[in-house]
C-alpha cells in the first residue's frame, strides 16, 4: 500500500502535470494523484498515462469539452462530498493556466484552492534540445510569450517589440501561424540567420524537433505537418557562440573559492 498523506479535502488541489513525460510530474503531484478521488484533467493537452497513478475507483473527467462552470461544478460537488479533488492542468500552472477564473468561482462557494507547481513545456523543450536559455555573454534573459489569437495581446507585448531585444524567446500557442511569427520577429530586429527550434510535444514519446533559421523555419515546419502543441524557441542561445561561466573559472575568485 502506498504511504498516505493528509491532504485537505476542503480545498481543490491544482496540479501542474508537467510537459508530457509522465515521470516529470512533481513528487507532491504524484502523491495527490495516488489519493485523488475526483480528477478533472485537461484533455489531450496532458499525458493521460498520468491517470494510471490514480486509484482504480477515482472519478476522472476530461475537461476538453466542458465550460468553466461545468468544471467548477465538478470540483464543488467533489469537495462537498468530502472527496479529494485534483484539477490536473498542463505544464506549470503559472503559464496560461487560467486558474484565477476557476478560483474565483470556487471562492463564491467558500472553497479555496492550493497550487502545486509543475515542469513547464518550455523547460521540457530546452532539456529535449540539451540547451540553456541563458548563455554567458550571449543571452541572459528569456521572454515567454505568444502571438495574438482569440485571446488578444496587450498593446505593448507584440512579438515585433520583443524582438528588438534579440534575446532568448519561447513562444507558446503560435506555431499555427509560423509565417506570421517569422514576419514579426524579423521586422522587429532578429536577423534572418537567427537560429530557431520548433519542438512538438516536448518530452512525449512522439516528440518532433525542427531546427532551422528564421529564413527557412516556416517552410520546414509546414513540411513537417506540425500545426499545434509545439513551442517556438528563437535566439542566439541556439547557435554556436558560447563563453565559459566565471563561476567555475580557476582564475575567478568568489565567496567559496580563491583564484
N, C-alpha and C positions, 0 to 999 in steps of 0.2 A: 504493500500500500504506500502511495506517495505521502510525504510529510504534509500535514495540514497546517494552513496558515490562517490567522484570524483577520480576514478581510471584512470590512464594514459593509454589511448588506443594505444599509440605509442610504448608501450612495451608489452612483453609477461610476464604473471604472472605465475610463477611456484609455485604450492601449494602442500604442504605435506598433503596427505589425511588422515593421522593418521593410527592406527593399524588395524582398521576394524569397530568397533562400529561407526556408522555414527555421533553420538553426540560428538565424540572425535576429530573432526576437530577444528582448532582454530576459534575464532570469526572472524578474518580477512579473513581466508579461506572461511568461510561460507558466509560472505558478498560478496566476489568476485564471488562465485558460484551463488548467488542471482541475480547478474547483468551480468553474463557471457553471451556472445553471441556466442562464439566458445569455446568448451571444448574438449581437447584431453586427454583421460583418459587411465590409464594403465591396460586395460583389466580386467581379472579375479583377478588381484592382489589387486584391490581396491573394496570396497563395492559399488556396483552400486546404492544403495539406496541414496548415496550422490548426484546423479544426480537429485533427486527429489527436491533439493534446487534450481535448475536452472530454469530460465524462460521457459515456455512451448515452445517457438519458438527458443530456443537455439540449435545450431548445436552441437551434441555430437558425437565424433568419438572415437571408440575403437582402440587403437594403438597396440594391441597384434600382429596383422599380418602385421604391417607397418614397413618399413625401416626408418632409420634415416632421409633420405631426404624426404620421404613421410610425415613424422611427421612435419618436419620443413616447408615443403611447405604449409601445412595447417595453421601453425602459421603465416607464412609470408603473405599468402593470406588474412587471417583474419585481421592482422594489417593494411595492405594496403587498406582494405575496411573500415577502421575506426572502427572496432569492438573490443570489449573487449575479449581478448584471454586468456584462462586459460589452463595451462598444469597441469593436476591433476596426481600426482605421489604418489607412495606408502610411507607410514610411514613418515619419515623425509627425506628431500632432500639430507642431508649431508652424508647419508649412502647408498652406492650402487645406487646412484640416476642418474648417467650418465648425469648430467645437463651441464657439461663443454662442451661435444661434441655438444650438442644441441645449447648451447650458441655461440660456435664458428661459426656454420653455420649461425645463426641469425646475428652475427656481420658482416659477409661478405655482408649482405644486409642492413647494417646500423641500425639494430634493437637491442636494449638492452633488458634485462630481469630483473625482480625483483623476489627474492626468499622469499616465505612465509613459515616459518618452520612448521613442523608437529610433532605429537607424534609418536616416533618410536615404532616398534613392540617389541623391547627389553624392553621398558618401559611398554608397554601393558602387556607383559608376566609376568613381575615382579608384576604388580598390580593384575593380574589374580591369581597368587600364594600367594599374600599377603606377599611378602618378600622384603628385601633390599639387594642390591648387596654389600653394604658396612656395615659390622658388626664390631663394636669396638673390637679390639684385635684378630679378626678372618680374616677379609679381608677388605682392604682399597683401593683396586684397581679393575678395571674392564677392561678386554680385550675383545674387539669386533672384531671378525674375521670370517673366513670361511675356508673351505678346497679348495684345487685346483680342478678346474673342467675345463670347456672350457676356462675360464679366468685363466691364470697361476698366481701363488702366487710369490711375491718377495722371493728370496732365503733365506732370514733371517727371514721369517714370517711363518714358518711351525707350525702346532699345537704342534708338539713334542717340539719345542724350547720354545713356550709359556707355555707349561705345566710345565716346570721347576719351574715357579713362584708359582704354586699351588694356585693362587688367583682366584677370580670370573671370569667366562668366559661366553660370549654369542656368540654362533656360528650360523651364518646365512648360508643359502643355502647349507646345508651339510647333512640333515637328510637322503637323499637318499643313503648315504654311512655310515650309523651309525656304522657298524662294523669297517670300516677304521678309523672313528673318535675315537672310543674307543681304538683301537690299538695304534694310535699316542699319545693319552692322557696318557695312562698307561705307554707306553715306555718312555714318556717324564718326568714322575715323579708323576702324580696323583696316589694315592693308589687305588686298586680295590674297596675299600669300600667308595670312594668319592661319595657323592650324586649327582644325575643328574635329571633334569626335561626336558622333551620334551613337548613343548607347540605348538599345532597345531592351527593355525588361532586364535591367542590371541585376545580376546575381541569380536570375532564374536559370533553369536548365536550358531554355531556348533563347538565352541572351544572344543578341547580334550586335556587332560593332562595325560602324563605317567610319573610317578616318580619311580625311582629305584636307583641303584648304577652302577658304571662303570662295575661291574661284570656281571650284568644281564640286563642292559638297552637295548642292541641291540636286545636281544631275545624278550623283551616286546614290543619294538617299531614295530618290524616285525609282531608280533601277532596282534597289533592294526591296521595294514594296513596303517599307516602314512608313506608317502614316499615323501612328498613335503609340502611347505607352513608351515614349522614348525621351531621353534628355539630350539637349544640345549643349555640348561643352566647347567653349571657344576661348582662345587666348594663347599667348606665347608660352605659357606653362606646359603646353603640349609639344613644344618644339625641342630643339637640340640644345639650346643655350641653358646653362645652369652654372651655379657657383657654390662652392662648399660652404656649409654653415660655419660661422665663427665659434659656435658652441663647442665643437669637438676639435677645433684647430689647436695644435700643440703650441702655437705661438700666440695664443689669445688667452689672457687671464680673465677669470671671473670669480665669483664668490667661493666656489668649491675647488678651484684649481689655479695654480700659478703657471704662467707661461714658462 
